[in-house]
Amino acid sequence: MSYRIEFSQKAQKVIKKWKKSNPVSFKKLYDLLPELEEHPRTGSAHPEPLVGGKNITYSRRLSGRDRVIYDVYDDRVVVLVISVEGHYEDK
């Protein structure tokens, strides 16, 4: 079963910015997307469920500071990427 990847507006803005300003994280994110489509809860980049995420919100590392935060909706077969920058709100 393959999940469909969707992006929040917030994530889309950051990804667009990263394309020019942070090409390393941009490439890491796009290398990770096929894995999110196939198995969003396991794999590389240390996937972990977030506390208080009601078992649908997960995080994966892109760098020491940046994380991909996403929700997994099994009923709709969708992975919604919520955020891709500054997991710890330390901007």
PyMOL Python script that loads the backbone (N, CA, C, O; Angstrom):
from pymol import cmd

cmd.read_pdbstr("""\
ATOM      1  N   MET A   1       0.854  -1.174   0.000  1.00  0.00           N
ATOM      2  CA  MET A   1       0.000   0.000   0.000  1.00  0.00           C
ATOM      3  C   MET A   1       0.901   1.238   0.000  1.00  0.00           C
ATOM      4  O   MET A   1       1.795   1.357   0.837  1.00  0.00           O
ATOM      5  N   SER A   2       0.668   2.140  -0.921  1.00  0.00           N
ATOM      6  CA  SER A   2       1.400   3.403  -0.987  1.00  0.00           C
ATOM      7  C   SER A   2       0.541   4.543  -0.463  1.00  0.00           C
ATOM      8  O   SER A   2      -0.638   4.659  -0.797  1.00  0.00           O
ATOM      9  N   TYR A   3       1.143   5.363   0.348  1.00  0.00           N
ATOM     10  CA  TYR A   3       0.473   6.545   0.884  1.00  0.00           C
ATOM     11  C   TYR A   3       0.665   7.713  -0.077  1.00  0.00           C
ATOM     12  O   TYR A   3       1.684   7.808  -0.762  1.00  0.00           O
ATOM     13  N   ARG A   4      -0.309   8.583  -0.116  1.00  0.00           N
ATOM     14  CA  ARG A   4      -0.199   9.821  -0.891  1.00  0.00           C
ATOM     15  C   ARG A   4       0.419  10.875   0.024  1.00  0.00           C
ATOM     16  O   ARG A   4       0.036  10.976   1.190  1.00  0.00           O
ATOM     17  N   ILE A   5       1.362  11.654  -0.482  1.00  0.00           N
ATOM     18  CA  ILE A   5       2.013  12.696   0.305  1.00  0.00           C
ATOM     19  C   ILE A   5       1.334  14.027   0.025  1.00  0.00           C
ATOM     20  O   ILE A   5       1.166  14.416  -1.131  1.00  0.00           O
ATOM     21  N   GLU A   6       0.942  14.725   1.089  1.00  0.00           N
ATOM     22  CA  GLU A   6       0.388  16.072   0.987  1.00  0.00           C
ATOM     23  C   GLU A   6       1.217  16.985   1.871  1.00  0.00           C
ATOM     24  O   GLU A   6       1.825  16.532   2.841  1.00  0.00           O
ATOM     25  N   PHE A   7       1.244  18.275   1.541  1.00  0.00           N
ATOM     26  CA  PHE A   7       2.029  19.252   2.287  1.00  0.00           C
ATOM     27  C   PHE A   7       1.136  20.375   2.785  1.00  0.00           C
ATOM     28  O   PHE A   7       0.260  20.853   2.064  1.00  0.00           O
ATOM     29  N   SER A   8       1.368  20.796   4.039  1.00  0.00           N
ATOM     30  CA  SER A   8       0.665  21.968   4.556  1.00  0.00           C
ATOM     31  C   SER A   8       1.231  23.203   3.851  1.00  0.00           C
ATOM     32  O   SER A   8       2.302  23.145   3.248  1.00  0.00           O
ATOM     33  N   GLN A   9       0.506  24.312   3.933  1.00  0.00           N
ATOM     34  CA  GLN A   9       0.994  25.549   3.325  1.00  0.00           C
ATOM     35  C   GLN A   9       2.298  25.993   3.970  1.00  0.00           C
ATOM     36  O   GLN A   9       3.198  26.482   3.287  1.00  0.00           O
ATOM     37  N   LYS A  10       2.400  25.825   5.272  1.00  0.00           N
ATOM     38  CA  LYS A  10       3.620  26.193   6.000  1.00  0.00           C
ATOM     39  C   LYS A  10       4.812  25.396   5.465  1.00  0.00           C
ATOM     40  O   LYS A  10       5.877  25.961   5.214  1.00  0.00           O
ATOM     41  N   ALA A  11       4.636  24.104   5.295  1.00  0.00           N
ATOM     42  CA  ALA A  11       5.713  23.254   4.787  1.00  0.00           C
ATOM     43  C   ALA A  11       6.061  23.633   3.350  1.00  0.00           C
ATOM     44  O   ALA A  11       7.238  23.652   2.989  1.00  0.00           O
ATOM     45  N   GLN A  12       5.070  23.930   2.533  1.00  0.00           N
ATOM     46  CA  GLN A  12       5.323  24.313   1.138  1.00  0.00           C
ATOM     47  C   GLN A  12       6.180  25.572   1.053  1.00  0.00           C
ATOM     48  O   GLN A  12       7.072  25.657   0.208  1.00  0.00           O
ATOM     49  N   LYS A  13       5.918  26.554   1.924  1.00  0.00           N
ATOM     50  CA  LYS A  13       6.701  27.788   1.932  1.00  0.00           C
ATOM     51  C   LYS A  13       8.164  27.515   2.252  1.00  0.00           C
ATOM     52  O   LYS A  13       9.061  28.036   1.588  1.00  0.00           O
ATOM     53  N   VAL A  14       8.401  26.698   3.268  1.00  0.00           N
ATOM     54  CA  VAL A  14       9.768  26.396   3.679  1.00  0.00           C
ATOM     55  C   VAL A  14      10.493  25.610   2.586  1.00  0.00           C
ATOM     56  O   VAL A  14      11.654  25.889   2.286  1.00  0.00           O
ATOM     57  N   ILE A  15       9.814  24.637   1.996  1.00  0.00           N
ATOM     58  CA  ILE A  15      10.426  23.828   0.935  1.00  0.00           C
ATOM     59  C   ILE A  15      10.815  24.717  -0.242  1.00  0.00           C
ATOM     60  O   ILE A  15      11.893  24.558  -0.815  1.00  0.00           O
ATOM     61  N   LYS A  16       9.951  25.637  -0.594  1.00  0.00           N
ATOM     62  CA  LYS A  16      10.253  26.566  -1.691  1.00  0.00           C
ATOM     63  C   LYS A  16      11.486  27.410  -1.348  1.00  0.00           C
ATOM     64  O   LYS A  16      12.343  27.638  -2.203  1.00  0.00           O
ATOM     65  N   LYS A  17      11.571  27.871  -0.096  1.00  0.00           N
ATOM     66  CA  LYS A  17      12.722  28.655   0.358  1.00  0.00           C
ATOM     67  C   LYS A  17      13.985  27.803   0.345  1.00  0.00           C
ATOM     68  O   LYS A  17      15.038  28.263  -0.096  1.00  0.00           O
ATOM     69  N   TRP A  18      13.890  26.564   0.825  1.00  0.00           N
ATOM     70  CA  TRP A  18      15.032  25.660   0.891  1.00  0.00           C
ATOM     71  C   TRP A  18      15.618  25.343  -0.474  1.00  0.00           C
ATOM     72  O   TRP A  18      16.818  25.093  -0.589  1.00  0.00           O
ATOM     73  N   LYS A  19      14.796  25.350  -1.499  1.00  0.00           N
ATOM     74  CA  LYS A  19      15.278  24.980  -2.831  1.00  0.00           C
ATOM     75  C   LYS A  19      16.517  25.797  -3.198  1.00  0.00           C
ATOM     76  O   LYS A  19      17.437  25.284  -3.834  1.00  0.00           O
ATOM     77  N   LYS A  20      16.537  27.077  -2.793  1.00  0.00           N
ATOM     78  CA  LYS A  20      17.689  27.936  -3.083  1.00  0.00           C
ATOM     79  C   LYS A  20      18.608  28.106  -1.880  1.00  0.00           C
ATOM     80  O   LYS A  20      19.829  28.073  -2.031  1.00  0.00           O
ATOM     81  N   SER A  21      18.048  28.287  -0.699  1.00  0.00           N
ATOM     82  CA  SER A  21      18.859  28.663   0.459  1.00  0.00           C
ATOM     83  C   SER A  21      19.441  27.476   1.234  1.00  0.00           C
ATOM     84  O   SER A  21      20.431  27.646   1.945  1.00  0.00           O
ATOM     85  N   ASN A  22      18.855  26.282   1.116  1.00  0.00           N
ATOM     86  CA  ASN A  22      19.318  25.130   1.882  1.00  0.00           C
ATOM     87  C   ASN A  22      19.201  23.863   1.026  1.00  0.00           C
ATOM     88  O   ASN A  22      18.391  22.985   1.326  1.00  0.00           O
ATOM     89  N   PRO A  23      20.008  23.766  -0.040  1.00  0.00           N
ATOM     90  CA  PRO A  23      19.863  22.638  -0.963  1.00  0.00           C
ATOM     91  C   PRO A  23      20.151  21.274  -0.331  1.00  0.00           C
ATOM     92  O   PRO A  23      19.633  20.262  -0.802  1.00  0.00           O
ATOM     93  N   VAL A  24      20.965  21.229   0.725  1.00  0.00           N
ATOM     94  CA  VAL A  24      21.266  19.950   1.372  1.00  0.00           C
ATOM     95  C   VAL A  24      20.011  19.387   2.038  1.00  0.00           C
ATOM     96  O   VAL A  24      19.674  18.220   1.837  1.00  0.00           O
ATOM     97  N   SER A  25      19.318  20.207   2.829  1.00  0.00           N
ATOM     98  CA  SER A  25      18.078  19.747   3.473  1.00  0.00           C
ATOM     99  C   SER A  25      16.989  19.478   2.448  1.00  0.00           C
ATOM    100  O   SER A  25      16.202  18.546   2.609  1.00  0.00           O
ATOM    101  N   PHE A  26      16.934  20.290   1.389  1.00  0.00           N
ATOM    102  CA  PHE A  26      15.962  20.082   0.317  1.00  0.00           C
ATOM    103  C   PHE A  26      16.141  18.698  -0.293  1.00  0.00           C
ATOM    104  O   PHE A  26      15.165  17.975  -0.491  1.00  0.00           O
ATOM    105  N   LYS A  27      17.388  18.325  -0.591  1.00  0.00           N
ATOM    106  CA  LYS A  27      17.665  17.017  -1.186  1.00  0.00           C
ATOM    107  C   LYS A  27      17.335  15.893  -0.197  1.00  0.00           C
ATOM    108  O   LYS A  27      16.753  14.881  -0.587  1.00  0.00           O
ATOM    109  N   LYS A  28      17.700  16.062   1.077  1.00  0.00           N
ATOM    110  CA  LYS A  28      17.396  15.038   2.085  1.00  0.00           C
ATOM    111  C   LYS A  28      15.894  14.803   2.187  1.00  0.00           C
ATOM    112  O   LYS A  28      15.439  13.664   2.286  1.00  0.00           O
ATOM    113  N   LEU A  29      15.129  15.891   2.163  1.00  0.00           N
ATOM    114  CA  LEU A  29      13.674  15.760   2.241  1.00  0.00           C
ATOM    115  C   LEU A  29      13.148  14.971   1.046  1.00  0.00           C
ATOM    116  O   LEU A  29      12.366  14.036   1.216  1.00  0.00           O
ATOM    117  N   TYR A  30      13.569  15.340  -0.153  1.00  0.00           N
ATOM    118  CA  TYR A  30      13.049  14.659  -1.341  1.00  0.00           C
ATOM    119  C   TYR A  30      13.558  13.228  -1.474  1.00  0.00           C
ATOM    120  O   TYR A  30      12.893  12.395  -2.090  1.00  0.00           O
ATOM    121  N   ASP A  31      14.726  12.928  -0.908  1.00  0.00           N
ATOM    122  CA  ASP A  31      15.187  11.543  -0.867  1.00  0.00           C
ATOM    123  C   ASP A  31      14.356  10.712   0.107  1.00  0.00           C
ATOM    124  O   ASP A  31      14.238   9.498  -0.059  1.00  0.00           O
ATOM    125  N   LEU A  32      13.786  11.351   1.111  1.00  0.00           N
ATOM    126  CA  LEU A  32      12.997  10.673   2.141  1.00  0.00           C
ATOM    127  C   LEU A  32      11.545  10.412   1.704  1.00  0.00           C
ATOM    128  O   LEU A  32      10.912   9.491   2.219  1.00  0.00           O
ATOM    129  N   LEU A  33      11.019  11.190   0.782  1.00  0.00           N
ATOM    130  CA  LEU A  33       9.603  11.079   0.403  1.00  0.00           C
ATOM    131  C   LEU A  33       9.189   9.690  -0.099  1.00  0.00           C
ATOM    132  O   LEU A  33       8.123   9.215   0.292  1.00  0.00           O
ATOM    133  N   PRO A  34       9.980   9.016  -0.946  1.00  0.00           N
ATOM    134  CA  PRO A  34       9.547   7.669  -1.363  1.00  0.00           C
ATOM    135  C   PRO A  34       9.401   6.705  -0.187  1.00  0.00           C
ATOM    136  O   PRO A  34       8.534   5.831  -0.195  1.00  0.00           O
ATOM    137  N   GLU A  35      10.248   6.870   0.816  1.00  0.00           N
ATOM    138  CA  GLU A  35      10.151   6.020   1.999  1.00  0.00           C
ATOM    139  C   GLU A  35       8.878   6.328   2.793  1.00  0.00           C
ATOM    140  O   GLU A  35       8.237   5.418   3.319  1.00  0.00           O
ATOM    141  N   LEU A  36       8.515   7.606   2.877  1.00  0.00           N
ATOM    142  CA  LEU A  36       7.271   7.979   3.558  1.00  0.00           C
ATOM    143  C   LEU A  36       6.057   7.402   2.840  1.00  0.00           C
ATOM    144  O   LEU A  36       5.070   7.035   3.477  1.00  0.00           O
ATOM    145  N   GLU A  37       6.130   7.324   1.533  1.00  0.00           N
ATOM    146  CA  GLU A  37       5.014   6.751   0.758  1.00  0.00           C
ATOM    147  C   GLU A  37       4.830   5.273   1.059  1.00  0.00           C
ATOM    148  O   GLU A  37       3.697   4.796   1.130  1.00  0.00           O
ATOM    149  N   GLU A  38       5.910   4.548   1.236  1.00  0.00           N
ATOM    150  CA  GLU A  38       5.832   3.096   1.414  1.00  0.00           C
ATOM    151  C   GLU A  38       5.639   2.664   2.867  1.00  0.00           C
ATOM    152  O   GLU A  38       4.806   1.803   3.148  1.00  0.00           O
ATOM    153  N   HIS A  39       6.391   3.248   3.780  1.00  0.00           N
ATOM    154  CA  HIS A  39       6.292   2.854   5.195  1.00  0.00           C
ATOM    155  C   HIS A  39       6.623   4.057   6.073  1.00  0.00           C
ATOM    156  O   HIS A  39       7.773   4.238   6.474  1.00  0.00           O
ATOM    157  N   PRO A  40       5.619   4.877   6.370  1.00  0.00           N
ATOM    158  CA  PRO A  40       5.851   6.127   7.104  1.00  0.00           C
ATOM    159  C   PRO A  40       6.251   5.962   8.575  1.00  0.00           C
ATOM    160  O   PRO A  40       6.742   6.914   9.182  1.00  0.00           O
ATOM    161  N   ARG A  41       6.057   4.805   9.143  1.00  0.00           N
ATOM    162  CA  ARG A  41       6.353   4.633  10.572  1.00  0.00           C
ATOM    163  C   ARG A  41       7.705   3.978  10.854  1.00  0.00           C
ATOM    164  O   ARG A  41       8.138   3.935  12.005  1.00  0.00           O
ATOM    165  N   THR A  42       8.376   3.468   9.823  1.00  0.00           N
ATOM    166  CA  THR A  42       9.654   2.795  10.001  1.00  0.00           C
ATOM    167  C   THR A  42      10.627   3.274   8.931  1.00  0.00           C
ATOM    168  O   THR A  42      10.235   3.910   7.953  1.00  0.00           O
ATOM    169  N   GLY A  43      11.909   2.955   9.136  1.00  0.00           N
ATOM    170  CA  GLY A  43      12.897   3.264   8.115  1.00  0.00           C
ATOM    171  C   GLY A  43      14.007   4.162   8.604  1.00  0.00           C
ATOM    172  O   GLY A  43      14.323   4.192   9.793  1.00  0.00           O
ATOM    173  N   SER A  44      14.596   4.895   7.678  1.00  0.00           N
ATOM    174  CA  SER A  44      15.745   5.735   7.979  1.00  0.00           C
ATOM    175  C   SER A  44      15.331   7.062   8.602  1.00  0.00           C
ATOM    176  O   SER A  44      14.145   7.376   8.697  1.00  0.00           O
ATOM    177  N   ALA A  45      16.315   7.826   9.020  1.00  0.00           N
ATOM    178  CA  ALA A  45      16.136   9.166   9.593  1.00  0.00           C
ATOM    179  C   ALA A  45      15.429   9.131  10.951  1.00  0.00           C
ATOM    180  O   ALA A  45      14.810  10.113  11.360  1.00  0.00           O
ATOM    181  N   HIS A  46      15.525   8.012  11.635  1.00  0.00           N
ATOM    182  CA  HIS A  46      15.015   7.867  13.004  1.00  0.00           C
ATOM    183  C   HIS A  46      13.548   8.288  13.176  1.00  0.00           C
ATOM    184  O   HIS A  46      13.273   9.249  13.895  1.00  0.00           O
ATOM    185  N   PRO A  47      12.612   7.598  12.539  1.00  0.00           N
ATOM    186  CA  PRO A  47      11.202   7.949  12.746  1.00  0.00           C
ATOM    187  C   PRO A  47      10.780   7.671  14.185  1.00  0.00           C
ATOM    188  O   PRO A  47      11.114   6.635  14.758  1.00  0.00           O
ATOM    189  N   GLU A  48      10.044   8.614  14.751  1.00  0.00           N
ATOM    190  CA  GLU A  48       9.558   8.418  16.113  1.00  0.00           C
ATOM    191  C   GLU A  48       8.206   9.088  16.282  1.00  0.00           C
ATOM    192  O   GLU A  48       7.993  10.196  15.789  1.00  0.00           O
ATOM    193  N   PRO A  49       7.281   8.416  16.982  1.00  0.00           N
ATOM    194  CA  PRO A  49       5.989   9.051  17.270  1.00  0.00           C
ATOM    195  C   PRO A  49       6.194  10.189  18.259  1.00  0.00           C
ATOM    196  O   PRO A  49       6.980  10.062  19.197  1.00  0.00           O
ATOM    197  N   LEU A  50       5.506  11.279  18.060  1.00  0.00           N
ATOM    198  CA  LEU A  50       5.635  12.413  18.963  1.00  0.00           C
ATOM    199  C   LEU A  50       4.681  12.274  20.143  1.00  0.00           C
ATOM    200  O   LEU A  50       3.535  11.855  19.982  1.00  0.00           O
ATOM    201  N   VAL A  51       5.160  12.623  21.313  1.00  0.00           N
ATOM    202  CA  VAL A  51       4.347  12.592  22.528  1.00  0.00           C
ATOM    203  C   VAL A  51       3.187  13.570  22.339  1.00  0.00           C
ATOM    204  O   VAL A  51       3.399  14.711  21.928  1.00  0.00           O
ATOM    205  N   GLY A  52       1.994  13.140  22.629  1.00  0.00           N
ATOM    206  CA  GLY A  52       0.818  13.989  22.455  1.00  0.00           C
ATOM    207  C   GLY A  52       0.307  14.012  21.025  1.00  0.00           C
ATOM    208  O   GLY A  52      -0.606  14.775  20.712  1.00  0.00           O
ATOM    209  N   GLY A  53       0.875  13.193  20.152  1.00  0.00           N
ATOM    210  CA  GLY A  53       0.487  13.167  18.755  1.00  0.00           C
ATOM    211  C   GLY A  53      -0.607  12.174  18.434  1.00  0.00           C
ATOM    212  O   GLY A  53      -0.926  11.962  17.264  1.00  0.00           O
ATOM    213  N   LYS A  54      -1.192  11.558  19.456  1.00  0.00           N
ATOM    214  CA  LYS A  54      -2.311  10.615  19.300  1.00  0.00           C
ATOM    215  C   LYS A  54      -1.975   9.473  18.342  1.00  0.00           C
ATOM    216  O   LYS A  54      -2.850   8.983  17.628  1.00  0.00           O
ATOM    217  N   ASN A  55      -0.716   9.051  18.325  1.00  0.00           N
ATOM    218  CA  ASN A  55      -0.241   7.941  17.491  1.00  0.00           C
ATOM    219  C   ASN A  55      -0.406   8.174  15.995  1.00  0.00           C
ATOM    220  O   ASN A  55      -0.376   7.218  15.221  1.00  0.00           O
ATOM    221  N   ILE A  56      -0.581   9.423  15.571  1.00  0.00           N
ATOM    222  CA  ILE A  56      -0.602   9.705  14.134  1.00  0.00           C
ATOM    223  C   ILE A  56       0.512  10.666  13.738  1.00  0.00           C
ATOM    224  O   ILE A  56       0.842  10.759  12.556  1.00  0.00           O
ATOM    225  N   THR A  57       1.104  11.387  14.701  1.00  0.00           N
ATOM    226  CA  THR A  57       2.116  12.389  14.402  1.00  0.00           C
ATOM    227  C   THR A  57       3.506  11.815  14.651  1.00  0.00           C
ATOM    228  O   THR A  57       3.807  11.301  15.728  1.00  0.00           O
ATOM    229  N   TYR A  58       4.348  11.920  13.615  1.00  0.00           N
ATOM    230  CA  TYR A  58       5.702  11.371  13.658  1.00  0.00           C
ATOM    231  C   TYR A  58       6.714  12.435  13.276  1.00  0.00           C
ATOM    232  O   TYR A  58       6.378  13.469  12.698  1.00  0.00           O
ATOM    233  N   SER A  59       7.970  12.148  13.617  1.00  0.00           N
ATOM    234  CA  SER A  59       9.077  13.043  13.316  1.00  0.00           C
ATOM    235  C   SER A  59      10.225  12.227  12.729  1.00  0.00           C
ATOM    236  O   SER A  59      10.477  11.100  13.155  1.00  0.00           O
ATOM    237  N   ARG A  60      10.920  12.803  11.747  1.00  0.00           N
ATOM    238  CA  ARG A  60      12.154  12.216  11.218  1.00  0.00           C
ATOM    239  C   ARG A  60      13.184  13.313  11.095  1.00  0.00           C
ATOM    240  O   ARG A  60      12.854  14.457  10.785  1.00  0.00           O
ATOM    241  N   ARG A  61      14.432  12.962  11.337  1.00  0.00           N
ATOM    242  CA  ARG A  61      15.523  13.933  11.324  1.00  0.00           C
ATOM    243  C   ARG A  61      16.002  14.234   9.904  1.00  0.00           C
ATOM    244  O   ARG A  61      16.212  13.327   9.099  1.00  0.00           O
ATOM    245  N   LEU A  62      16.167  15.516   9.618  1.00  0.00           N
ATOM    246  CA  LEU A  62      16.836  15.935   8.391  1.00  0.00           C
ATOM    247  C   LEU A  62      18.241  16.436   8.703  1.00  0.00           C
ATOM    248  O   LEU A  62      19.176  16.232   7.928  1.00  0.00           O
ATOM    249  N   SER A  63      18.373  17.096   9.853  1.00  0.00           N
ATOM    250  CA  SER A  63      19.663  17.612  10.309  1.00  0.00           C
ATOM    251  C   SER A  63      19.604  17.705  11.835  1.00  0.00           C
ATOM    252  O   SER A  63      18.623  17.286  12.449  1.00  0.00           O
ATOM    253  N   GLY A  64      20.651  18.253  12.436  1.00  0.00           N
ATOM    254  CA  GLY A  64      20.652  18.408  13.885  1.00  0.00           C
ATOM    255  C   GLY A  64      19.535  19.301  14.380  1.00  0.00           C
ATOM    256  O   GLY A  64      19.078  19.159  15.514  1.00  0.00           O
ATOM    257  N   ARG A  65      19.096  20.212  13.547  1.00  0.00           N
ATOM    258  CA  ARG A  65      18.062  21.154  13.936  1.00  0.00           C
ATOM    259  C   ARG A  65      16.703  20.870  13.285  1.00  0.00           C
ATOM    260  O   ARG A  65      15.662  21.017  13.927  1.00  0.00           O
ATOM    261  N   ASP A  66      16.716  20.473  12.038  1.00  0.00           N
ATOM    262  CA  ASP A  66      15.468  20.353  11.273  1.00  0.00           C
ATOM    263  C   ASP A  66      14.905  18.943  11.272  1.00  0.00           C
ATOM    264  O   ASP A  66      15.639  17.958  11.190  1.00  0.00           O
ATOM    265  N   ARG A  67      13.589  18.872  11.364  1.00  0.00           N
ATOM    266  CA  ARG A  67      12.851  17.610  11.354  1.00  0.00           C
ATOM    267  C   ARG A  67      11.688  17.712  10.369  1.00  0.00           C
ATOM    268  O   ARG A  67      11.176  18.797  10.094  1.00  0.00           O
ATOM    269  N   VAL A  68      11.295  16.576   9.857  1.00  0.00           N
ATOM    270  CA  VAL A  68      10.043  16.480   9.108  1.00  0.00           C
ATOM    271  C   VAL A  68       9.005  16.025  10.122  1.00  0.00           C
ATOM    272  O   VAL A  68       9.152  14.965  10.730  1.00  0.00           O
ATOM    273  N   ILE A  69       7.973  16.810  10.303  1.00  0.00           N
ATOM    274  CA  ILE A  69       6.865  16.462  11.196  1.00  0.00           C
ATOM    275  C   ILE A  69       5.678  16.138  10.297  1.00  0.00           C
ATOM    276  O   ILE A  69       5.315  16.930   9.428  1.00  0.00           O
ATOM    277  N   TYR A  70       5.080  14.979  10.509  1.00  0.00           N
ATOM    278  CA  TYR A  70       3.987  14.567   9.623  1.00  0.00           C
ATOM    279  C   TYR A  70       2.962  13.724  10.373  1.00  0.00           C
ATOM    280  O   TYR A  70       3.265  13.090  11.383  1.00  0.00           O
ATOM    281  N   ASP A  71       1.748  13.736   9.849  1.00  0.00           N
ATOM    282  CA  ASP A  71       0.655  12.907  10.352  1.00  0.00           C
ATOM    283  C   ASP A  71       0.409  11.772   9.374  1.00  0.00           C
ATOM    284  O   ASP A  71       0.494  11.963   8.161  1.00  0.00           O
ATOM    285  N   VAL A  72       0.104  10.597   9.893  1.00  0.00           N
ATOM    286  CA  VAL A  72      -0.208   9.435   9.065  1.00  0.00           C
ATOM    287  C   VAL A  72      -1.688   9.111   9.253  1.00  0.00           C
ATOM    288  O   VAL A  72      -2.130   8.799  10.359  1.00  0.00           O
ATOM    289  N   TYR A  73      -2.443   9.187   8.166  1.00  0.00           N
ATOM    290  CA  TYR A  73      -3.877   8.873   8.186  1.00  0.00           C
ATOM    291  C   TYR A  73      -4.101   7.574   7.419  1.00  0.00           C
ATOM    292  O   TYR A  73      -4.161   7.574   6.190  1.00  0.00           O
ATOM    293  N   ASP A  74      -4.224   6.473   8.148  1.00  0.00           N
ATOM    294  CA  ASP A  74      -4.397   5.170   7.512  1.00  0.00           C
ATOM    295  C   ASP A  74      -5.736   5.047   6.801  1.00  0.00           C
ATOM    296  O   ASP A  74      -5.826   4.392   5.763  1.00  0.00           O
ATOM    297  N   ASP A  75      -6.784   5.672   7.349  1.00  0.00           N
ATOM    298  CA  ASP A  75      -8.110   5.561   6.742  1.00  0.00           C
ATOM    299  C   ASP A  75      -8.164   6.230   5.366  1.00  0.00           C
ATOM    300  O   ASP A  75      -8.911   5.786   4.494  1.00  0.00           O
ATOM    301  N   ARG A  76      -7.377   7.294   5.164  1.00  0.00           N
ATOM    302  CA  ARG A  76      -7.353   8.006   3.872  1.00  0.00           C
ATOM    303  C   ARG A  76      -6.116   7.656   3.054  1.00  0.00           C
ATOM    304  O   ARG A  76      -5.989   8.091   1.910  1.00  0.00           O
ATOM    305  N   VAL A  77      -5.198   6.870   3.632  1.00  0.00           N
ATOM    306  CA  VAL A  77      -3.924   6.490   3.029  1.00  0.00           C
ATOM    307  C   VAL A  77      -3.162   7.754   2.598  1.00  0.00           C
ATOM    308  O   VAL A  77      -2.752   7.896   1.446  1.00  0.00           O
ATOM    309  N   VAL A  78      -2.992   8.660   3.566  1.00  0.00           N
ATOM    310  CA  VAL A  78      -2.348   9.954   3.326  1.00  0.00           C
ATOM    311  C   VAL A  78      -1.303  10.210   4.402  1.00  0.00           C
ATOM    312  O   VAL A  78      -1.514   9.909   5.577  1.00  0.00           O
ATOM    313  N   VAL A  79      -0.171  10.771   3.980  1.00  0.00           N
ATOM    314  CA  VAL A  79       0.824  11.317   4.898  1.00  0.00           C
ATOM    315  C   VAL A  79       0.807  12.820   4.687  1.00  0.00           C
ATOM    316  O   VAL A  79       1.104  13.299   3.593  1.00  0.00           O
ATOM    317  N   LEU A  80       0.461  13.567   5.726  1.00  0.00           N
ATOM    318  CA  LEU A  80       0.397  15.024   5.651  1.00  0.00           C
ATOM    319  C   LEU A  80       1.646  15.601   6.312  1.00  0.00           C
ATOM    320  O   LEU A  80       1.817  15.496   7.526  1.00  0.00           O
ATOM    321  N   VAL A  81       2.521  16.212   5.502  1.00  0.00           N
ATOM    322  CA  VAL A  81       3.730  16.847   6.026  1.00  0.00           C
ATOM    323  C   VAL A  81       3.312  18.196   6.591  1.00  0.00           C
ATOM    324  O   VAL A  81       2.863  19.076   5.857  1.00  0.00           O
ATOM    325  N   ILE A  82       3.463  18.349   7.908  1.00  0.00           N
ATOM    326  CA  ILE A  82       3.016  19.545   8.608  1.00  0.00           C
ATOM    327  C   ILE A  82       4.114  20.602   8.646  1.00  0.00           C
ATOM    328  O   ILE A  82       3.862  21.786   8.422  1.00  0.00           O
ATOM    329  N   SER A  83       5.328  20.160   8.932  1.00  0.00           N
ATOM    330  CA  SER A  83       6.432  21.095   9.118  1.00  0.00           C
ATOM    331  C   SER A  83       7.734  20.428   8.711  1.00  0.00           C
ATOM    332  O   SER A  83       7.875  19.211   8.833  1.00  0.00           O
ATOM    333  N   VAL A  84       8.686  21.216   8.228  1.00  0.00           N
ATOM    334  CA  VAL A  84       9.992  20.662   7.856  1.00  0.00           C
ATOM    335  C   VAL A  84      11.144  21.471   8.432  1.00  0.00           C
ATOM    336  O   VAL A  84      12.296  21.244   8.060  1.00  0.00           O
ATOM    337  N   GLU A  85      10.868  22.395   9.316  1.00  0.00           N
ATOM    338  CA  GLU A  85      11.935  23.271   9.798  1.00  0.00           C
ATOM    339  C   GLU A  85      11.786  23.527  11.288  1.00  0.00           C
ATOM    340  O   GLU A  85      10.686  23.793  11.772  1.00  0.00           O
ATOM    341  N   GLY A  86      12.893  23.447  12.012  1.00  0.00           N
ATOM    342  CA  GLY A  86      12.921  23.876  13.400  1.00  0.00           C
ATOM    343  C   GLY A  86      11.974  23.138  14.313  1.00  0.00           C
ATOM    344  O   GLY A  86      11.057  23.746  14.865  1.00  0.00           O
ATOM    345  N   HIS A  87      12.166  21.858  14.489  1.00  0.00           N
ATOM    346  CA  HIS A  87      11.313  21.033  15.353  1.00  0.00           C
ATOM    347  C   HIS A  87      11.192  21.584  16.768  1.00  0.00           C
ATOM    348  O   HIS A  87      10.162  21.413  17.420  1.00  0.00           O
ATOM    349  N   TYR A  88      12.239  22.240  17.240  1.00  0.00           N
ATOM    350  CA  TYR A  88      12.237  22.713  18.626  1.00  0.00           C
ATOM    351  C   TYR A  88      11.857  24.174  18.759  1.00  0.00           C
ATOM    352  O   TYR A  88      12.048  24.768  19.819  1.00  0.00           O
ATOM    353  N   GLU A  89      11.322  24.761  17.700  1.00  0.00           N
ATOM    354  CA  GLU A  89      10.886  26.159  17.703  1.00  0.00           C
ATOM    355  C   GLU A  89      11.998  27.105  18.193  1.00  0.00           C
ATOM    356  O   GLU A  89      11.743  28.056  18.932  1.00  0.00           O
ATOM    357  N   ASP A  90      13.224  26.819  17.766  1.00  0.00           N
ATOM    358  CA  ASP A  90      14.373  27.599  18.213  1.00  0.00           C
ATOM    359  C   ASP A  90      14.896  28.528  17.122  1.00  0.00           C
ATOM    360  O   ASP A  90      16.103  28.741  17.008  1.00  0.00           O
ATOM    361  N   LYS A  91      14.017  29.064  16.344  1.00  0.00           N
ATOM    362  CA  LYS A  91      14.413  29.911  15.223  1.00  0.00           C
ATOM    363  C   LYS A  91      14.947  31.236  15.692  1.00  0.00           C
ATOM    364  O   LYS A  91      15.328  32.073  14.873  1.00  0.00           O
TER     365      LYS A  91
END
""", "prot")
cmd.dss("prot")
cmd.show_as("cartoon", "prot")
cmd.util.cbc("prot")
cmd.orient("prot")
